[in-house]
Amino acid sequence: MRFRRHHHSLHDYGKRYGQRNFDFRQEINKGIQNSITSNYSNGRVEGMNHKIKQLKRNSCGYKNMAHLLWRIRQIF
């Protein structure tokens, strides 16, 4: 009996929220298609993020945030 009760509740859940998942998957597919067909890239931004993370790792911490921001501005 317990299993049937849970089975029906899962089935109802699928009915209720299945459409949302379908819409979400369609949005993801649009993004994937755009990334394949578009000439735009976020490589430059990712490279900047990598440099900042590398600076933070190599510095072993700064005394305050102003010093870190000053160093980031020096890099770029």
Backbone as CSV, one residue per row, in Angstrom:
resi,resn,N_x,N_y,N_z,CA_x,CA_y,CA_z,C_x,C_y,C_z
1,MET,0.805,-1.202,0.000,0.000,0.000,0.000,0.852,1.273,0.000
2,ARG,1.896,1.262,0.797,2.725,2.457,0.876,3.314,2.819,-0.486
3,PHE,3.805,1.813,-1.184,4.428,2.069,-2.476,3.438,2.705,-3.441
4,ARG,2.231,2.198,-3.462,1.238,2.765,-4.380,0.950,4.225,-4.055
5,ARG,0.896,4.531,-2.782,0.635,5.913,-2.397,1.769,6.813,-2.904
6,HIS,2.999,6.387,-2.725,4.135,7.175,-3.201,4.190,7.201,-4.721
7,HIS,3.840,6.076,-5.334,3.851,6.010,-6.791,2.885,7.038,-7.373
8,HIS,1.700,7.128,-6.810,0.730,8.096,-7.322,1.194,9.523,-7.067
9,SER,1.791,9.759,-5.924,2.239,11.123,-5.646,3.370,11.519,-6.603
10,LEU,4.256,10.579,-6.937,5.309,10.882,-7.905,4.727,11.126,-9.287
11,HIS,3.712,10.357,-9.645,3.061,10.534,-10.939,2.405,11.915,-11.011
12,ASP,1.727,12.314,-9.934,1.106,13.638,-9.898,2.161,14.737,-9.974
13,TYR,3.267,14.512,-9.306,4.360,15.480,-9.340,4.859,15.653,-10.774
14,GLY,5.006,14.536,-11.477,5.455,14.600,-12.864,4.481,15.350,-13.746
15,LYS,3.192,15.135,-13.523,2.184,15.858,-14.293,2.247,17.354,-14.009
16,ARG,2.399,17.662,-12.732,2.351,19.056,-12.310,3.586,19.832,-12.767
17,TYR,4.767,19.233,-12.638,6.000,19.960,-12.895,6.695,19.545,-14.183
18,GLY,6.145,18.608,-14.902,6.766,18.153,-16.140,6.867,19.249,-17.177
19,GLN,5.855,20.086,-17.272,5.857,21.162,-18.258,6.969,22.160,-17.964
20,ARG,7.206,22.439,-16.688,8.279,23.372,-16.333,9.632,22.816,-16.761
21,ASN,9.838,21.530,-16.520,11.105,20.915,-16.915,11.278,20.954,-18.421
22,PHE,10.187,20.743,-19.153,10.246,20.780,-20.607,10.624,22.178,-21.086
23,ASP,10.011,23.203,-20.498,10.335,24.582,-20.875,11.789,24.897,-20.552
24,PHE,12.257,24.418,-19.401,13.643,24.657,-18.997,14.596,24.006,-19.988
25,ARG,14.292,22.780,-20.415,15.152,22.098,-21.384,15.176,22.846,-22.712
26,GLN,14.046,23.416,-23.109,14.023,24.188,-24.351,14.929,25.410,-24.246
27,GLU,14.932,26.071,-23.087,15.803,27.229,-22.888,17.269,26.821,-22.956
28,ILE,17.608,25.679,-22.367,18.984,25.194,-22.417,19.383,24.898,-23.858
29,ASN,18.487,24.270,-24.609,18.786,23.953,-26.009,19.020,25.220,-26.827
30,LYS,18.256,26.274,-26.550,18.470,27.540,-27.260,19.870,28.075,-26.982
31,GLY,20.291,28.009,-25.727,21.622,28.491,-25.359,22.726,27.696,-26.017
32,ILE,22.552,26.390,-26.086,23.559,25.535,-26.723,23.648,25.844,-28.212
33,GLN,22.502,25.992,-28.860,22.507,26.317,-30.286,23.165,27.676,-30.538
34,ASN,22.879,28.649,-29.678,23.498,29.972,-29.844,25.002,29.904,-29.670
35,SER,25.471,29.108,-28.718,26.920,29.034,-28.497,27.626,28.356,-29.664
36,ILE,26.960,27.440,-30.340,27.567,26.750,-31.478,27.572,27.636,-32.720
37,THR,26.480,28.342,-32.962,26.343,29.102,-34.203,26.885,30.524,-34.109
38,SER,27.103,31.041,-32.902,27.534,32.426,-32.732,29.048,32.559,-32.872
39,ASN,29.476,33.728,-33.303,30.902,34.016,-33.414,31.458,34.646,-32.142
40,TYR,30.601,34.924,-31.175,31.028,35.567,-29.935,31.623,34.550,-28.976
41,SER,32.572,35.019,-28.172,33.224,34.148,-27.201,33.448,34.929,-25.911
42,ASN,33.459,34.232,-24.796,33.758,34.877,-23.526,35.171,34.527,-23.076
43,GLY,36.016,34.141,-24.002,37.380,33.737,-23.689,38.196,34.834,-23.029
44,ARG,38.004,36.061,-23.461,38.763,37.170,-22.878,38.396,37.368,-21.401
45,VAL,37.117,37.316,-21.098,36.665,37.479,-19.711,37.145,36.317,-18.857
46,GLU,37.065,35.107,-19.388,37.545,33.937,-18.644,39.044,34.040,-18.382
47,GLY,39.797,34.566,-19.343,41.229,34.761,-19.148,41.520,35.764,-18.046
48,MET,40.730,36.839,-17.986,40.901,37.830,-16.925,40.589,37.216,-15.564
49,ASN,39.516,36.437,-15.492,39.170,35.766,-14.233,40.293,34.836,-13.792
50,HIS,40.884,34.136,-14.747,41.975,33.212,-14.421,43.178,33.972,-13.859
51,LYS,43.508,35.110,-14.465,44.640,35.902,-13.977,44.397,36.408,-12.558
52,ILE,43.170,36.844,-12.279,42.850,37.339,-10.938,42.945,36.208,-9.918
53,LYS,42.416,35.043,-10.256,42.501,33.903,-9.338,43.947,33.490,-9.100
54,GLN,44.748,33.528,-10.150,46.159,33.176,-10.022,46.882,34.190,-9.135
55,LEU,46.560,35.455,-9.277,47.144,36.494,-8.432,46.792,36.249,-6.966
56,LYS,45.541,35.915,-6.696,45.118,35.661,-5.316,45.831,34.449,-4.734
57,ARG,46.032,33.419,-5.537,46.734,32.217,-5.061,48.196,32.517,-4.756
58,ASN,48.847,33.222,-5.640,50.280,33.483,-5.495,50.605,34.517,-4.425
59,SER,49.640,35.359,-4.086,49.929,36.454,-3.164,49.898,36.029,-1.701
60,CYS,49.279,34.928,-1.378,49.124,34.471,0.015,48.398,35.505,0.857
61,GLY,47.541,36.265,0.268,46.721,37.230,0.995,47.299,38.636,0.986
62,TYR,46.430,39.606,0.914,46.818,41.008,0.991,46.325,41.576,2.311
63,LYS,46.955,42.665,2.738,46.604,43.265,4.017,45.167,43.780,3.994
64,ASN,44.785,44.396,2.903,43.395,44.845,2.772,42.971,44.777,1.304
65,MET,41.711,44.993,1.092,41.132,44.849,-0.242,41.675,45.898,-1.212
66,ALA,42.011,47.070,-0.723,42.526,48.133,-1.598,43.823,47.704,-2.270
67,HIS,44.678,46.996,-1.542,45.933,46.525,-2.140,45.666,45.511,-3.251
68,LEU,44.717,44.618,-3.008,44.377,43.626,-4.029,43.816,44.309,-5.273
69,LEU,42.903,45.252,-5.083,42.320,45.955,-6.229,43.381,46.753,-6.981
70,TRP,44.317,47.357,-6.260,45.406,48.089,-6.898,46.239,47.158,-7.768
71,ARG,46.522,45.968,-7.265,47.324,44.988,-8.010,46.571,44.491,-9.245
72,ILE,45.280,44.292,-9.122,44.471,43.862,-10.274,44.491,44.942,-11.349
73,ARG,44.373,46.195,-10.953,44.418,47.292,-11.929,45.773,47.369,-12.612
74,GLN,46.837,47.021,-11.904,48.166,47.013,-12.514,48.263,45.970,-13.618
75,ILE,47.644,44.828,-13.403,47.708,43.748,-14.390,46.997,44.151,-15.679
76,PHE,45.853,44.801,-15.549,45.064,45.125,-16.730,45.218,46.585,-17.064
